[in-house]
Amino acid sequence: MSKNTFDCTVVTPTASLVSGKLTQAVVPLWDGSKGFLAGHAPVLAKLGKGDLRLDFADTSKGQGGSTTYKVEGGFVKMADNKLTILAEKASE
């Protein structure tokens, strides 16, 4: 896989919504939006309320694309080239 991608997981208390490779993510934090790219420094932050944009990497199964979720509350962790989003609420 490309050096320009990173793993991402999005979960809520009731479902696992995303597990895949991304090229970029824009996350609504409690104090504003934050963009994430591959190789980002470690971050642990409080998730806010708003649009979560995920840009998926191209794979052998086809081209990537973007998906937007409405999220509210929870936490975001970026470490070791893996973004984990634990959302209280999330919907497409």
C-alpha positions as CSV (number, residue, x, y, z in Angstrom):
1,M,0.0,0.0,0.0
2,S,1.1,3.5,-0.7
3,K,3.1,5.6,1.8
4,N,0.4,8.3,1.4
5,T,-2.3,6.2,3.1
6,F,-3.3,5.4,6.6
7,D,-5.7,3.1,8.4
8,C,-9.0,4.4,9.7
9,T,-11.6,2.9,12.0
10,V,-14.9,4.6,12.9
11,V,-17.1,3.0,15.6
12,T,-20.1,3.9,17.7
13,P,-21.5,2.1,20.7
14,T,-23.8,0.0,18.4
15,A,-21.8,-0.4,15.1
16,S,-18.5,-0.5,13.3
17,L,-19.0,2.0,10.4
18,V,-15.6,2.2,8.7
19,S,-12.4,0.1,8.5
20,G,-10.2,1.0,5.6
21,K,-7.3,2.9,4.0
22,L,-7.6,6.7,3.6
23,T,-5.6,9.4,1.9
24,Q,-7.2,12.2,4.0
25,A,-9.7,12.8,6.8
26,V,-11.3,16.0,8.0
27,V,-12.6,15.6,11.5
28,P,-14.8,18.0,13.5
29,L,-13.2,18.5,16.9
30,W,-14.7,20.3,19.8
31,D,-12.7,23.4,19.0
32,G,-12.8,23.3,15.1
33,S,-12.0,21.0,12.2
34,K,-8.7,19.2,11.9
35,G,-7.2,17.5,8.8
36,F,-5.3,14.3,8.9
37,L,-2.8,12.9,6.4
38,A,-0.5,9.9,6.4
39,G,2.4,10.3,8.9
40,H,0.5,12.8,11.1
41,A,1.9,13.4,14.6
42,P,0.1,11.6,17.4
43,V,-3.1,13.3,18.5
44,L,-5.8,12.5,21.1
45,A,-8.7,14.9,20.9
46,K,-12.4,15.4,21.8
47,L,-14.7,14.8,18.9
48,G,-17.2,17.7,18.2
49,K,-20.4,17.8,16.3
50,G,-20.4,18.1,12.5
51,D,-19.3,16.6,9.2
52,L,-16.6,13.9,9.2
53,R,-15.1,13.6,5.7
54,L,-13.2,10.5,4.8
55,D,-11.3,10.3,1.5
56,F,-10.6,6.6,0.7
57,A,-7.5,5.3,-1.2
58,D,-7.7,3.6,-4.5
59,T,-7.5,-0.2,-4.1
60,S,-7.3,-3.2,-6.4
61,K,-11.1,-3.4,-6.1
62,G,-11.5,0.1,-7.6
63,Q,-11.1,3.8,-7.1
64,G,-11.5,5.4,-3.7
65,G,-13.9,8.2,-3.1
66,S,-15.2,10.4,-0.4
67,T,-17.8,9.7,2.3
68,T,-19.3,12.1,4.8
69,Y,-20.8,11.2,8.1
70,K,-22.6,13.4,10.7
71,V,-20.9,12.7,14.0
72,E,-21.4,13.9,17.5
73,G,-19.4,13.4,20.7
74,G,-16.6,11.0,21.4
75,F,-12.9,10.9,20.9
76,V,-10.3,10.8,18.1
77,K,-6.9,9.2,18.2
78,M,-4.2,9.3,15.6
79,A,-1.1,7.2,16.3
80,D,1.3,5.0,14.3
81,N,-0.4,6.0,11.1
82,K,-3.8,4.8,12.3
83,L,-6.9,7.1,12.9
84,T,-9.4,5.8,15.3
85,I,-12.7,7.6,15.8
86,L,-15.0,6.6,18.7
87,A,-18.2,8.5,18.1
88,E,-21.2,8.7,20.4
89,K,-23.4,9.2,17.4
90,A,-22.7,8.8,13.6
91,S,-24.9,8.6,10.5
92,E,-24.3,8.8,6.8
